[in-house]
Amino acid sequence: MAAASGGINPVAAINDTPMGLRQMVVVFMMVLLNALDGFDVLSSAFAAPGIAADWGIERDALGIMLSAELVGMGFGSVLLGGLADKIGRKPAMLACLVVMAIGMWFAHDSETITEITVWRFITGLGIGGMLAATNAVVAETTSKKGRSISMALYVIGYPLGGVIGGFAAQGWLLVEYDWRAVFLFGSIVTAAMIPLVILLVPETPAYFVARRPEGAIDKVNKSLRAFGKEPVSALPELKLEGPQPKVTDILSKPKLRKVTLLLAFGYMFHTLTFYYILKFAPTIVAGAGFSQPDAASSLTYANIGGALGGFLFGFLLKKWDIKGPTITVLLLGVAAVAYFGLGHETLWSWRVAAFFTMFFLNAAIVGYYAAFARGFPAYARATGTGFVLGVGRAGAAGSPIIAGFLFTWLGDSELLAVSIIMCSGSVLGALLLWFLPVNDADEDMIEAAPLPKNDAETGAPVRAAA
């Protein structure tokens, strides 16, 4: 643990000490927020068969609507993800929740495919920013020992939201009401999360240490006390030699640029495959002759597989490094998507096939998120994560559009051909991940030497006269 004059390094206080109850509560909240993101994204997939039936929408046009929130997520990850590095993780999360609640509300009230597409795009803006901020919070509130499993729990929140939402949709909302109720339910739950975040989630010490706002020591100590850690009287000295760190370092510094681009494009290719299943599974199963609630259940089982695969993979990462296991599950996911594309006779066969696709594909997402947390330093973590997620959303947004076009071009009966084409994304993701250097970026930012005393008001480091 790095020592500081009159106290300890506040980042080390989080990294190197056992996790307390408040840290676990914050991780649980991030899991819930990621679950909310998962449900809000998948709500259009649950609603898609009903929308297509009510408005007579073909698969290519439906694919554009299904991609709308994913396009929004791309913009939101870059624009609102950067906001979390400027104003703080907590204010950014609250702003994103407001945007998401509004978008879901007006989606449920839409009367045309164009109208609902616009509101799904707006919802996606909030989701994209939320993903960047919550990922940074998990990385900055967990100990090194508990970070891998915490990140795994966080990532499985996404499919967990799909599981809970799927059971609600197939067993209640689509049975008692119609597709509009899916969006209304999402809006209400999203709004309910706002007071919980206000009450339970403090700003992270790492954010204040990296940004050095006015009164930094007081703000760091308030955050440390919230997490049950001892206050400090000095902040660690940032490395001041040469150009000062900026969030644009993710593309301007050669070392960070390589990490950023390999993660961004690898993740982008993987999401091309990932969202093919998440967005088209209910429509494909409904096209095989099953009812809307039964078709929605295939996505529920896919998300059960995703939650279980992500959870088990998190334990694997505690013993092994990120790259090898993640490449392995990427390739297993490719095989599972091809198996899904063979087509199946019974509903349970569809469910099992969907289960295994997400079991492996979401395990790979856990690997990517672990790489985000380790590869970007705190001062640019939300920006770096947001940039990677933003580029990644190009694959996510393109996935239903490309799949819809392929079905229109090749015919709905050519499920295997479409599935093989779509699973090529994860193959490319595995190839790029092979070249990724995996480092702990935060360790490069703080001097190893004894730390000087800091200005009592601002927390800025003060160098002693020679």
Number of C-alpha atoms within 10 A of each C-alpha: 12 18 18 20 16 14 18 20 24 30 27 16 25 24 20 16 14 14 21 14 11 16 22 17 14 21 25 17 21 28 26 19 25 26 24 28 28 24 28 31 27 26 27 27 26 33 25 25 26 20 19 16 11 10 11 10 16 12 25 19 15 24 24 22 26 32 30 27 32 31 26 26 35 29 27 32 33 24 18 29 35 26 23 27 25 18 13 18 26 20 16 23 26 19 16 26 26 17 19 29 26 18 26 27 21 20 27 19 15 15 11 11 17 12 14 22 21 19 25 30 26 27 33 31 29 31 33 30 35 33 27 33 31 26 26 32 25 26 26 23 27 25 22 17 14 17 23 27 22 26 26 27 27 29 31 32 29 28 33 27 27 32 26 17 27 31 18 16 28 20 15 15 22 21 13 10 11 14 22 21 20 28 25 20 20 24 25 14 13 24 17 13 18 17 10 11 19 13 8 12 21 21 20 26 24 25 28 27 24 21 17 19 17 13 15 25 27 18 21 28 19 18 21 23 13 18 24 16 17 13 20 19 20 26 29 30 24 18 14 12 6 6 7 9 17 12 19 13 20 25 16 12 12 11 13 19 16 17 24 23 18 20 28 26 21 27 32 27 27 29 28 27 31 29 26 25 27 26 25 24 25 27 25 22 25 18 15 18 12 16 14 24 23 19 25 28 27 29 33 31 26 28 32 25 29 31 29 21 25 32 24 16 26 27 15 17 20 14 9 11 14 23 20 14 16 26 21 14 23 29 20 19 27 24 17 22 27 21 18 24 21 14 18 16 9 11 16 14 14 24 24 16 24 29 25 25 28 31 29 28 30 31 29 33 25 27 27 22 24 25 23 27 27 19 25 25 26 26 23 25 31 36 31 35 30 34 27 26 32 29 24 26 30 24 30 31 27 23 30 31 23 21 26 24 18 21 18 14 11 12 13 15 13 16 19 16 16 22 23 19 14 28 27 17 23 28 20 18 27 23 14 19 24 14 13 19 14 16 14 13 15 18 11 12 18 17 14 14 11 12 24 17 21 20 16 14 12 15 25 22 19 12 11 7 4 3
